[in-house]
Amino acid sequence: MRLLRNFCFILMLIAVQHVAADERQHYTLDEMASRIHKQSGAQILSAEIRQGKQGKIYRFKVKKKGRVRVIQVLPDGSPVK
């Protein structure tokens, strides 16, 4: 449970953006993978771009402490709902 809470906290840190309301910064797949690795320390196992209801979705499989998780974010860094 504690690991899940920490993982959710890391996701929220990645998603937090302080950008002007009208204009959001968009990251490439490689830039977002680098941000996830640097902020969480997780190993990136795979990264791909998928098309969803909200447009492009970046999908990452990451491994941290022996556990594999899937993280999905939008190109602006916000989490997929």
C-alpha positions, 0 to 999 in steps of 0.5 A: 500500500505504501509503495502504491501511495509513493508511486501515485505521489510520483505521478502527481509530481510529474503531472504538476505543471506551472504553465500559462493558462492559454499555452501548455508546453508539450514534450516529446516521447523521449523528453517525457521518458527522461522526466519520468526516469529522473523524477522517479528513478524508475527504469523505462522498459518501453515507451509508445504513443497511442491515440485516445479520446483525449488525443495522443497518449504517451504510455510507459512501462516502468520498473522500480524495486522489481515491480512493473507499472504502466504510466499514461500521460498526455504530451503536456505532462498531465495524467490520463483520466 
